[in-house]
Amino acid sequence: MAKPFNLLRNKLSAESRIRIEERVNAALAEMPLAELRQARKFTQQQIAETMNIKQASVSKMESQTDMCISTIRKFIEAMGGELEIIAKFPEGSVKVDNFQGLEGV
């Protein structure tokens, strides 16, 4: 008989639960656009309608490895998000804001 996941999780040590939570958070912090869209419970058709493009174009975008920042920004905004570009250096991170005024692009 299947056991509820919460029952199994509660049997784990606190250290194990912390390690699992850290791995889950790391996986959620980085993901391809398609997985992000699915995690946010959007269909390709919904994104396409918001962006005024065809569903096939959304599919193509999700498989691209190189695309314009303005395209990624529109995709993220179609899901209700906001794109930020962060440059990471050994001494710290800097938000790059050159792209803030590109609303019509």
Biopython code that builds the backbone (N, CA, C, O; Angstrom):
import numpy as np
from Bio.PDB.StructureBuilder import StructureBuilder

atoms = [
    (1, "MET", "N", (0.841, -1.177, 0.000)),
    (1, "MET", "CA", (0.000, 0.000, 0.000)),
    (1, "MET", "C", (0.892, 1.249, 0.000)),
    (1, "MET", "O", (1.899, 1.296, 0.706)),
    (2, "ALA", "N", (0.526, 2.236, -0.776)),
    (2, "ALA", "CA", (1.289, 3.481, -0.880)),
    (2, "ALA", "C", (1.137, 4.300, 0.399)),
    (2, "ALA", "O", (0.069, 4.360, 1.008)),
    (3, "LYS", "N", (2.260, 4.935, 0.782)),
    (3, "LYS", "CA", (2.243, 5.786, 1.967)),
    (3, "LYS", "C", (2.270, 7.245, 1.537)),
    (3, "LYS", "O", (2.889, 7.580, 0.527)),
    (4, "PRO", "N", (1.609, 8.112, 2.287)),
    (4, "PRO", "CA", (1.663, 9.537, 1.963)),
    (4, "PRO", "C", (3.109, 10.044, 2.030)),
    (4, "PRO", "O", (3.881, 9.652, 2.905)),
    (5, "PHE", "N", (3.450, 10.913, 1.098)),
    (5, "PHE", "CA", (4.815, 11.437, 1.031)),
    (5, "PHE", "C", (5.200, 12.156, 2.321)),
    (5, "PHE", "O", (6.334, 12.033, 2.782)),
    (6, "ASN", "N", (4.268, 12.905, 2.905)),
    (6, "ASN", "CA", (4.570, 13.634, 4.148)),
    (6, "ASN", "C", (4.985, 12.685, 5.263)),
    (6, "ASN", "O", (5.844, 13.027, 6.076)),
    (7, "LEU", "N", (4.391, 11.505, 5.311)),
    (7, "LEU", "CA", (4.743, 10.515, 6.327)),
    (7, "LEU", "C", (6.182, 10.057, 6.129)),
    (7, "LEU", "O", (6.936, 9.934, 7.095)),
    (8, "LEU", "N", (6.564, 9.805, 4.882)),
    (8, "LEU", "CA", (7.932, 9.392, 4.575)),
    (8, "LEU", "C", (8.919, 10.517, 4.848)),
    (8, "LEU", "O", (9.983, 10.292, 5.425)),
    (9, "ARG", "N", (8.565, 11.729, 4.430)),
    (9, "ARG", "CA", (9.452, 12.876, 4.634)),
    (9, "ARG", "C", (9.689, 13.131, 6.112)),
    (9, "ARG", "O", (10.799, 13.491, 6.506)),
    (10, "ASN", "N", (8.670, 12.951, 6.933)),
    (10, "ASN", "CA", (8.808, 13.201, 8.369)),
    (10, "ASN", "C", (9.764, 12.218, 9.040)),
    (10, "ASN", "O", (10.280, 12.493, 10.123)),
    (11, "LYS", "N", (10.002, 11.068, 8.398)),
    (11, "LYS", "CA", (10.937, 10.087, 8.954)),
    (11, "LYS", "C", (12.391, 10.444, 8.655)),
    (11, "LYS", "O", (13.302, 9.871, 9.255)),
    (12, "LEU", "N", (12.618, 11.381, 7.737)),
    (12, "LEU", "CA", (13.980, 11.790, 7.401)),
    (12, "LEU", "C", (14.570, 12.646, 8.513)),
    (12, "LEU", "O", (13.857, 13.324, 9.253)),
    (13, "SER", "N", (15.888, 12.592, 8.606)),
    (13, "SER", "CA", (16.554, 13.448, 9.586)),
    (13, "SER", "C", (16.429, 14.907, 9.140)),
    (13, "SER", "O", (16.160, 15.189, 7.972)),
    (14, "ALA", "N", (16.623, 15.815, 10.074)),
    (14, "ALA", "CA", (16.550, 17.245, 9.746)),
    (14, "ALA", "C", (17.601, 17.610, 8.709)),
    (14, "ALA", "O", (17.345, 18.421, 7.820)),
    (15, "GLU", "N", (18.796, 17.006, 8.823)),
    (15, "GLU", "CA", (19.866, 17.283, 7.860)),
    (15, "GLU", "C", (19.458, 16.838, 6.451)),
    (15, "GLU", "O", (19.704, 17.546, 5.475)),
    (16, "SER", "N", (18.839, 15.668, 6.358)),
    (16, "SER", "CA", (18.403, 15.166, 5.049)),
    (16, "SER", "C", (17.339, 16.070, 4.442)),
    (16, "SER", "O", (17.368, 16.364, 3.247)),
    (17, "ARG", "N", (16.401, 16.506, 5.276)),
    (17, "ARG", "CA", (15.344, 17.400, 4.766)),
    (17, "ARG", "C", (15.940, 18.711, 4.263)),
    (17, "ARG", "O", (15.500, 19.238, 3.241)),
    (18, "ILE", "N", (16.935, 19.243, 4.969)),
    (18, "ILE", "CA", (17.592, 20.489, 4.562)),
    (18, "ILE", "C", (18.314, 20.284, 3.227)),
    (18, "ILE", "O", (18.204, 21.116, 2.326)),
    (19, "ARG", "N", (19.061, 19.164, 3.101)),
    (19, "ARG", "CA", (19.771, 18.886, 1.847)),
    (19, "ARG", "C", (18.801, 18.752, 0.676)),
    (19, "ARG", "O", (19.061, 19.263, -0.414)),
    (20, "ILE", "N", (17.694, 18.070, 0.901)),
    (20, "ILE", "CA", (16.685, 17.903, -0.154)),
    (20, "ILE", "C", (16.102, 19.257, -0.540)),
    (20, "ILE", "O", (15.955, 19.555, -1.725)),
    (21, "GLU", "N", (15.769, 20.074, 0.451)),
    (21, "GLU", "CA", (15.204, 21.396, 0.167)),
    (21, "GLU", "C", (16.187, 22.262, -0.615)),
    (21, "GLU", "O", (15.786, 22.984, -1.528)),
    (22, "GLU", "N", (17.464, 22.196, -0.265)),
    (22, "GLU", "CA", (18.483, 22.966, -0.990)),
    (22, "GLU", "C", (18.582, 22.508, -2.440)),
    (22, "GLU", "O", (18.707, 23.334, -3.344)),
    (23, "ARG", "N", (18.528, 21.196, -2.667)),
    (23, "ARG", "CA", (18.597, 20.678, -4.048)),
    (23, "ARG", "C", (17.369, 21.085, -4.858)),
    (23, "ARG", "O", (17.483, 21.427, -6.035)),
    (24, "VAL", "N", (16.207, 21.049, -4.232)),
    (24, "VAL", "CA", (14.981, 21.463, -4.918)),
    (24, "VAL", "C", (15.051, 22.944, -5.266)),
    (24, "VAL", "O", (14.716, 23.333, -6.385)),
    (25, "ASN", "N", (15.481, 23.771, -4.322)),
    (25, "ASN", "CA", (15.589, 25.209, -4.572)),
    (25, "ASN", "C", (16.598, 25.508, -5.670)),
    (25, "ASN", "O", (16.372, 26.397, -6.491)),
    (26, "ALA", "N", (17.714, 24.774, -5.697)),
    (26, "ALA", "CA", (18.716, 24.966, -6.750)),
    (26, "ALA", "C", (18.143, 24.586, -8.117)),
    (26, "ALA", "O", (18.385, 25.272, -9.110)),
    (27, "ALA", "N", (17.388, 23.495, -8.160)),
    (27, "ALA", "CA", (16.778, 23.067, -9.427)),
    (27, "ALA", "C", (15.747, 24.082, -9.901)),
    (27, "ALA", "O", (15.628, 24.329, -11.100)),
    (28, "LEU", "N", (14.999, 24.672, -8.969)),
    (28, "LEU", "CA", (13.993, 25.662, -9.342)),
    (28, "LEU", "C", (14.618, 26.999, -9.736)),
    (28, "LEU", "O", (14.013, 27.777, -10.474)),
    (29, "ALA", "N", (15.828, 27.263, -9.244)),
    (29, "ALA", "CA", (16.484, 28.540, -9.527)),
    (29, "ALA", "C", (17.000, 28.602, -10.954)),
    (29, "ALA", "O", (17.184, 29.696, -11.489)),
    (30, "GLU", "N", (17.237, 27.464, -11.581)),
    (30, "GLU", "CA", (17.741, 27.430, -12.944)),
    (30, "GLU", "C", (16.937, 26.417, -13.738)),
    (30, "GLU", "O", (16.929, 25.231, -13.407)),
    (31, "MET", "N", (16.267, 26.868, -14.771)),
    (31, "MET", "CA", (15.538, 25.935, -15.616)),
    (31, "MET", "C", (15.313, 26.535, -16.991)),
    (31, "MET", "O", (15.226, 27.754, -17.139)),
    (32, "PRO", "N", (15.220, 25.677, -17.994)),
    (32, "PRO", "CA", (14.940, 26.162, -19.352)),
    (32, "PRO", "C", (13.548, 26.803, -19.427)),
    (32, "PRO", "O", (12.690, 26.555, -18.580)),
    (33, "LEU", "N", (13.343, 27.629, -20.457)),
    (33, "LEU", "CA", (12.067, 28.328, -20.612)),
    (33, "LEU", "C", (10.877, 27.374, -20.628)),
    (33, "LEU", "O", (9.854, 27.662, -20.007)),
    (34, "ALA", "N", (10.991, 26.252, -21.321)),
    (34, "ALA", "CA", (9.866, 25.306, -21.417)),
    (34, "ALA", "C", (9.487, 24.782, -20.029)),
    (34, "ALA", "O", (8.306, 24.708, -19.689)),
    (35, "GLU", "N", (10.488, 24.421, -19.237)),
    (35, "GLU", "CA", (10.207, 23.921, -17.892)),
    (35, "GLU", "C", (9.645, 25.022, -17.006)),
    (35, "GLU", "O", (8.763, 24.770, -16.185)),
    (36, "LEU", "N", (10.148, 26.235, -17.166)),
    (36, "LEU", "CA", (9.636, 27.373, -16.408)),
    (36, "LEU", "C", (8.173, 27.607, -16.749)),
    (36, "LEU", "O", (7.345, 27.818, -15.863)),
    (37, "ARG", "N", (7.861, 27.570, -18.039)),
    (37, "ARG", "CA", (6.467, 27.760, -18.480)),
    (37, "ARG", "C", (5.573, 26.684, -17.876)),
    (37, "ARG", "O", (4.491, 26.986, -17.372)),
    (38, "GLN", "N", (6.014, 25.443, -17.924)),
    (38, "GLN", "CA", (5.213, 24.340, -17.386)),
    (38, "GLN", "C", (5.056, 24.450, -15.875)),
    (38, "GLN", "O", (3.978, 24.195, -15.338)),
    (39, "ALA", "N", (6.132, 24.831, -15.189)),
    (39, "ALA", "CA", (6.066, 24.987, -13.735)),
    (39, "ALA", "C", (5.092, 26.085, -13.338)),
    (39, "ALA", "O", (4.456, 26.009, -12.287)),
    (40, "ARG", "N", (4.975, 27.111, -14.184)),
    (40, "ARG", "CA", (4.051, 28.214, -13.913)),
    (40, "ARG", "C", (2.651, 27.923, -14.442)),
    (40, "ARG", "O", (1.758, 28.766, -14.356)),
    (41, "LYS", "N", (2.464, 26.707, -14.998)),
    (41, "LYS", "CA", (1.163, 26.215, -15.474)),
    (41, "LYS", "C", (0.601, 27.032, -16.639)),
    (41, "LYS", "O", (-0.588, 27.346, -16.682)),
    (42, "PHE", "N", (1.486, 27.368, -17.583)),
    (42, "PHE", "CA", (1.085, 28.034, -18.813)),
    (42, "PHE", "C", (1.243, 27.054, -19.967)),
    (42, "PHE", "O", (2.145, 26.217, -19.961)),
    (43, "THR", "N", (0.360, 27.163, -20.958)),
    (43, "THR", "CA", (0.521, 26.389, -22.186)),
    (43, "THR", "C", (1.262, 27.238, -23.203)),
    (43, "THR", "O", (1.331, 28.461, -23.082)),
    (44, "GLN", "N", (1.812, 26.574, -24.205)),
    (44, "GLN", "CA", (2.447, 27.324, -25.293)),
    (44, "GLN", "C", (1.428, 28.232, -25.965)),
    (44, "GLN", "O", (1.764, 29.346, -26.368)),
    (45, "GLN", "N", (0.194, 27.774, -26.091)),
    (45, "GLN", "CA", (-0.848, 28.577, -26.729)),
    (45, "GLN", "C", (-1.131, 29.845, -25.924)),
    (45, "GLN", "O", (-1.317, 30.910, -26.513)),
    (46, "GLN", "N", (-1.166, 29.758, -24.613)),
    (46, "GLN", "CA", (-1.405, 30.943, -23.785)),
    (46, "GLN", "C", (-0.282, 31.958, -23.949)),
    (46, "GLN", "O", (-0.533, 33.158, -24.058)),
    (47, "ILE", "N", (0.954, 31.475, -23.966)),
    (47, "ILE", "CA", (2.094, 32.378, -24.156)),
    (47, "ILE", "C", (2.001, 33.017, -25.534)),
    (47, "ILE", "O", (2.212, 34.221, -25.675)),
    (48, "ALA", "N", (1.690, 32.224, -26.544)),
    (48, "ALA", "CA", (1.589, 32.733, -27.916)),
    (48, "ALA", "C", (0.536, 33.828, -28.013)),
    (48, "ALA", "O", (0.774, 34.861, -28.639)),
    (49, "GLU", "N", (-0.614, 33.615, -27.407)),
    (49, "GLU", "CA", (-1.687, 34.609, -27.459)),
    (49, "GLU", "C", (-1.258, 35.912, -26.785)),
    (49, "GLU", "O", (-1.533, 36.996, -27.299)),
    (50, "THR", "N", (-0.598, 35.811, -25.656)),
    (50, "THR", "CA", (-0.140, 37.003, -24.941)),
    (50, "THR", "C", (0.906, 37.764, -25.749)),
    (50, "THR", "O", (0.935, 38.995, -25.739)),
    (51, "MET", "N", (1.772, 37.015, -26.456)),
    (51, "MET", "CA", (2.839, 37.635, -27.237)),
    (51, "MET", "C", (2.407, 37.991, -28.662)),
    (51, "MET", "O", (3.184, 38.561, -29.427)),
    (52, "ASN", "N", (1.152, 37.650, -29.016)),
    (52, "ASN", "CA", (0.625, 37.885, -30.368)),
    (52, "ASN", "C", (1.466, 37.190, -31.441)),
    (52, "ASN", "O", (1.797, 37.772, -32.474)),
    (53, "ILE", "N", (1.798, 35.932, -31.164)),
    (53, "ILE", "CA", (2.535, 35.111, -32.121)),
    (53, "ILE", "C", (1.850, 33.748, -32.200)),
    (53, "ILE", "O", (0.881, 33.497, -31.483)),
    (54, "LYS", "N", (2.347, 32.874, -33.063)),
    (54, "LYS", "CA", (1.765, 31.535, -33.196)),
    (54, "LYS", "C", (2.390, 30.583, -32.173)),
    (54, "LYS", "O", (3.517, 30.776, -31.717)),
    (55, "GLN", "N", (1.622, 29.555, -31.834)),
    (55, "GLN", "CA", (2.097, 28.561, -30.869)),
    (55, "GLN", "C", (3.389, 27.907, -31.352)),
    (55, "GLN", "O", (4.270, 27.614, -30.544)),
    (56, "ALA", "N", (3.509, 27.677, -32.648)),
    (56, "ALA", "CA", (4.723, 27.066, -33.197)),
    (56, "ALA", "C", (5.956, 27.932, -32.932)),
    (56, "ALA", "O", (7.059, 27.416, -32.751)),
    (57, "SER", "N", (5.758, 29.245, -32.912)),
    (57, "SER", "CA", (6.873, 30.153, -32.625)),
    (57, "SER", "C", (7.333, 30.017, -31.173)),
    (57, "SER", "O", (8.525, 30.118, -30.884)),
    (58, "VAL", "N", (6.391, 29.790, -30.267)),
    (58, "VAL", "CA", (6.739, 29.577, -28.863)),
    (58, "VAL", "C", (7.534, 28.284, -28.735)),
    (58, "VAL", "O", (8.536, 28.233, -28.021)),
    (59, "SER", "N", (7.091, 27.248, -29.420)),
    (59, "SER", "CA", (7.802, 25.972, -29.402)),
    (59, "SER", "C", (9.234, 26.136, -29.905)),
    (59, "SER", "O", (10.174, 25.597, -29.323)),
    (60, "LYS", "N", (9.381, 26.879, -30.979)),
    (60, "LYS", "CA", (10.712, 27.121, -31.546)),
    (60, "LYS", "C", (11.583, 27.905, -30.566)),
    (60, "LYS", "O", (12.760, 27.590, -30.391)),
    (61, "MET", "N", (11.007, 28.927, -29.925)),
    (61, "MET", "CA", (11.738, 29.741, -28.952)),
    (61, "MET", "C", (12.281, 28.887, -27.813)),
    (61, "MET", "O", (13.422, 29.049, -27.382)),
    (62, "GLU", "N", (11.442, 27.979, -27.340)),
    (62, "GLU", "CA", (11.822, 27.163, -26.192)),
    (62, "GLU", "C", (12.992, 26.227, -26.501)),
    (62, "GLU", "O", (13.675, 25.768, -25.585)),
    (63, "SER", "N", (13.223, 25.945, -27.766)),
    (63, "SER", "CA", (14.327, 25.049, -28.111)),
    (63, "SER", "C", (15.569, 25.801, -28.574)),
    (63, "SER", "O", (16.611, 25.190, -28.814)),
    (64, "GLN", "N", (15.468, 27.129, -28.703)),
    (64, "GLN", "CA", (16.617, 27.925, -29.126)),
    (64, "GLN", "C", (17.653, 28.027, -28.010)),
    (64, "GLN", "O", (17.313, 28.078, -26.828)),
    (65, "THR", "N", (18.905, 28.056, -28.404)),
    (65, "THR", "CA", (19.975, 28.251, -27.423)),
    (65, "THR", "C", (20.491, 29.683, -27.457)),
    (65, "THR", "O", (21.285, 30.073, -26.602)),
    (66, "ASP", "N", (20.053, 30.468, -28.429)),
    (66, "ASP", "CA", (20.510, 31.847, -28.564)),
    (66, "ASP", "C", (19.332, 32.685, -29.034)),
    (66, "ASP", "O", (18.773, 32.424, -30.099)),
    (67, "MET", "N", (18.950, 33.688, -28.252)),
    (67, "MET", "CA", (17.858, 34.566, -28.673)),
    (67, "MET", "C", (18.068, 35.963, -28.113)),
    (67, "MET", "O", (18.854, 36.165, -27.187)),
    (68, "CYS", "N", (17.365, 36.907, -28.680)),
    (68, "CYS", "CA", (17.477, 38.311, -28.264)),
    (68, "CYS", "C", (16.942, 38.491, -26.844)),
    (68, "CYS", "O", (16.006, 37.808, -26.428)),
    (69, "ILE", "N", (17.542, 39.404, -26.122)),
    (69, "ILE", "CA", (17.092, 39.710, -24.770)),
    (69, "ILE", "C", (15.649, 40.189, -24.788)),
    (69, "ILE", "O", (14.874, 39.857, -23.891)),
    (70, "SER", "N", (15.280, 40.968, -25.802)),
    (70, "SER", "CA", (13.910, 41.477, -25.872)),
    (70, "SER", "C", (12.904, 40.338, -26.019)),
    (70, "SER", "O", (11.791, 40.428, -25.501)),
    (71, "THR", "N", (13.280, 39.271, -26.716)),
    (71, "THR", "CA", (12.391, 38.118, -26.894)),
    (71, "THR", "C", (12.230, 37.369, -25.580)),
    (71, "THR", "O", (11.120, 36.985, -25.210)),
    (72, "ILE", "N", (13.332, 37.163, -24.881)),
    (72, "ILE", "CA", (13.256, 36.489, -23.575)),
    (72, "ILE", "C", (12.418, 37.324, -22.617)),
    (72, "ILE", "O", (11.601, 36.782, -21.872)),
    (73, "ARG", "N", (12.615, 38.644, -22.632)),
    (73, "ARG", "CA", (11.854, 39.534, -21.745)),
    (73, "ARG", "C", (10.356, 39.410, -22.021)),
    (73, "ARG", "O", (9.562, 39.309, -21.086)),
    (74, "LYS", "N", (9.963, 39.416, -23.301)),
    (74, "LYS", "CA", (8.543, 39.291, -23.653)),
    (74, "LYS", "C", (7.978, 37.951, -23.193)),
    (74, "LYS", "O", (6.849, 37.882, -22.705)),
    (75, "PHE", "N", (8.764, 36.888, -23.349)),
    (75, "PHE", "CA", (8.338, 35.551, -22.926)),
    (75, "PHE", "C", (8.080, 35.536, -21.419)),
    (75, "PHE", "O", (7.047, 35.045, -20.966)),
    (76, "ILE", "N", (9.019, 36.073, -20.653)),
    (76, "ILE", "CA", (8.890, 36.112, -19.189)),
    (76, "ILE", "C", (7.703, 36.982, -18.787)),
    (76, "ILE", "O", (6.942, 36.616, -17.891)),
    (77, "GLU", "N", (7.539, 38.131, -19.441)),
    (77, "GLU", "CA", (6.415, 39.017, -19.130)),
    (77, "GLU", "C", (5.083, 38.369, -19.463)),
    (77, "GLU", "O", (4.085, 38.654, -18.801)),
    (78, "ALA", "N", (5.037, 37.503, -20.476)),
    (78, "ALA", "CA", (3.804, 36.804, -20.831)),
    (78, "ALA", "C", (3.346, 35.878, -19.704)),
    (78, "ALA", "O", (2.172, 35.515, -19.627)),
    (79, "MET", "N", (4.282, 35.499, -18.831)),
    (79, "MET", "CA", (3.945, 34.661, -17.681)),
    (79, "MET", "C", (3.761, 35.496, -16.414)),
    (79, "MET", "O", (3.576, 34.951, -15.325)),
    (80, "GLY", "N", (3.814, 36.821, -16.563)),
    (80, "GLY", "CA", (3.617, 37.701, -15.418)),
    (80, "GLY", "C", (4.894, 38.019, -14.663)),
    (80, "GLY", "O", (4.850, 38.562, -13.559)),
    (81, "GLY", "N", (6.045, 37.679, -15.261)),
    (81, "GLY", "CA", (7.325, 37.915, -14.599)),
    (81, "GLY", "C", (8.040, 39.140, -15.128)),
    (81, "GLY", "O", (7.524, 39.871, -15.973)),
    (82, "GLU", "N", (9.223, 39.344, -14.616)),
    (82, "GLU", "CA", (10.075, 40.461, -15.022)),
    (82, "GLU", "C", (11.492, 39.920, -15.185)),
    (82, "GLU", "O", (12.006, 39.240, -14.297)),
    (83, "LEU", "N", (12.116, 40.219, -16.305)),
    (83, "LEU", "CA", (13.468, 39.743, -16.570)),
    (83, "LEU", "C", (14.494, 40.690, -15.978)),
    (83, "LEU", "O", (14.426, 41.901, -16.191)),
    (84, "GLU", "N", (15.438, 40.148, -15.240)),
    (84, "GLU", "CA", (16.570, 40.912, -14.729)),
    (84, "GLU", "C", (17.839, 40.233, -15.219)),
    (84, "GLU", "O", (17.922, 39.005, -15.246)),
    (85, "ILE", "N", (18.818, 41.025, -15.603)),
    (85, "ILE", "CA", (20.098, 40.480, -16.030)),
    (85, "ILE", "C", (21.119, 40.829, -14.962)),
    (85, "ILE", "O", (21.342, 41.998, -14.646)),
    (86, "ILE", "N", (21.735, 39.786, -14.412)),
    (86, "ILE", "CA", (22.696, 39.941, -13.332)),
    (86, "ILE", "C", (24.062, 39.448, -13.811)),
    (86, "ILE", "O", (24.196, 38.319, -14.284)),
    (87, "ALA", "N", (25.063, 40.303, -13.684)),
    (87, "ALA", "CA", (26.441, 39.912, -13.980)),
    (87, "ALA", "C", (27.091, 39.512, -12.666)),
    (87, "ALA", "O", (27.094, 40.291, -11.713)),
    (88, "LYS", "N", (27.646, 38.295, -12.608)),
    (88, "LYS", "CA", (28.263, 37.802, -11.379)),
    (88, "LYS", "C", (29.778, 37.823, -11.518)),
    (88, "LYS", "O", (30.340, 37.331, -12.497)),
    (89, "PHE", "N", (30.416, 38.400, -10.521)),
    (89, "PHE", "CA", (31.861, 38.489, -10.463)),
    (89, "PHE", "C", (32.321, 37.910, -9.122)),
    (89, "PHE", "O", (31.520, 37.784, -8.196)),
    (90, "PRO", "N", (33.596, 37.561, -9.015)),
    (90, "PRO", "CA", (34.076, 37.017, -7.729)),
    (90, "PRO", "C", (33.801, 37.959, -6.557)),
    (90, "PRO", "O", (33.539, 37.503, -5.444)),
    (91, "GLU", "N", (33.860, 39.260, -6.801)),
    (91, "GLU", "CA", (33.664, 40.207, -5.700)),
    (91, "GLU", "C", (32.212, 40.616, -5.482)),
    (91, "GLU", "O", (31.920, 41.360, -4.546)),
    (92, "GLY", "N", (31.297, 40.146, -6.327)),
    (92, "GLY", "CA", (29.883, 40.460, -6.139)),
    (92, "GLY", "C", (29.107, 40.481, -7.432)),
    (92, "GLY", "O", (29.673, 40.274, -8.506)),
    (93, "SER", "N", (27.815, 40.729, -7.339)),
    (93, "SER", "CA", (26.917, 40.745, -8.487)),
    (93, "SER", "C", (26.436, 42.152, -8.785)),
    (93, "SER", "O", (26.324, 42.989, -7.891)),
    (94, "VAL", "N", (26.149, 42.401, -10.071)),
    (94, "VAL", "CA", (25.667, 43.708, -10.514)),
    (94, "VAL", "C", (24.489, 43.490, -11.447)),
    (94, "VAL", "O", (24.565, 42.684, -12.375)),
    (95, "LYS", "N", (23.397, 44.209, -11.199)),
    (95, "LYS", "CA", (22.246, 44.151, -12.100)),
    (95, "LYS", "C", (22.537, 45.057, -13.293)),
    (95, "LYS", "O", (22.830, 46.241, -13.124)),
    (96, "VAL", "N", (22.454, 44.495, -14.499)),
    (96, "VAL", "CA", (22.683, 45.262, -15.725)),
    (96, "VAL", "C", (21.334, 45.846, -16.134)),
    (96, "VAL", "O", (20.373, 45.107, -16.350)),
    (97, "ASP", "N", (21.264, 47.178, -16.241)),
    (97, "ASP", "CA", (19.967, 47.807, -16.516)),
    (97, "ASP", "C", (19.909, 48.531, -17.862)),
    (97, "ASP", "O", (19.030, 49.368, -18.065)),
    (98, "ASN", "N", (20.813, 48.231, -18.773)),
    (98, "ASN", "CA", (20.795, 48.849, -20.100)),
    (98, "ASN", "C", (19.493, 48.583, -20.852)),
    (98, "ASN", "O", (19.149, 49.317, -21.778)),
    (99, "PHE", "N", (18.785, 47.559, -20.466)),
    (99, "PHE", "CA", (17.636, 47.088, -21.225)),
    (99, "PHE", "C", (16.305, 47.578, -20.675)),
    (99, "PHE", "O", (15.252, 47.167, -21.163)),
    (100, "GLN", "N", (16.328, 48.439, -19.679)),
    (100, "GLN", "CA", (15.096, 48.905, -19.038)),
    (100, "GLN", "C", (14.220, 49.714, -19.990)),
    (100, "GLN", "O", (12.995, 49.605, -19.923)),
    (101, "GLY", "N", (14.802, 50.515, -20.866)),
    (101, "GLY", "CA", (14.024, 51.407, -21.729)),
    (101, "GLY", "C", (13.597, 50.794, -23.045)),
    (101, "GLY", "O", (13.185, 51.520, -23.951)),
    (102, "LEU", "N", (13.683, 49.490, -23.180)),
    (102, "LEU", "CA", (13.355, 48.837, -24.431)),
    (102, "LEU", "C", (11.923, 48.324, -24.466)),
    (102, "LEU", "O", (11.663, 47.267, -25.041)),
    (103, "GLU", "N", (11.017, 49.034, -23.878)),
    (103, "GLU", "CA", (9.636, 48.574, -23.756)),
    (103, "GLU", "C", (8.969, 48.264, -25.088)),
    (103, "GLU", "O", (8.190, 47.315, -25.175)),
    (104, "GLY", "N", (9.250, 49.027, -26.109)),
    (104, "GLY", "CA", (8.594, 48.821, -27.397)),
    (104, "GLY", "C", (9.304, 47.853, -28.310)),
    (104, "GLY", "O", (8.830, 47.589, -29.415)),
    (105, "VAL", "N", (10.444, 47.309, -27.872)),
    (105, "VAL", "CA", (11.237, 46.414, -28.720)),
    (105, "VAL", "C", (10.730, 45.008, -28.632)),
    (105, "VAL", "O", (11.274, 44.114, -29.278)),
]
sb = StructureBuilder()
sb.init_structure("model")
sb.init_model(0)
sb.init_chain("A")
sb.init_seg("    ")
for serial, (resi, resn, name, xyz) in enumerate(atoms, 1):
    if name == "N":
        sb.init_residue(resn, " ", resi, " ")
    sb.init_atom(name, np.array(xyz, "f"), 0.0, 1.0, " ", f" {name:<3s}", serial, name[0])
structure = sb.get_structure()
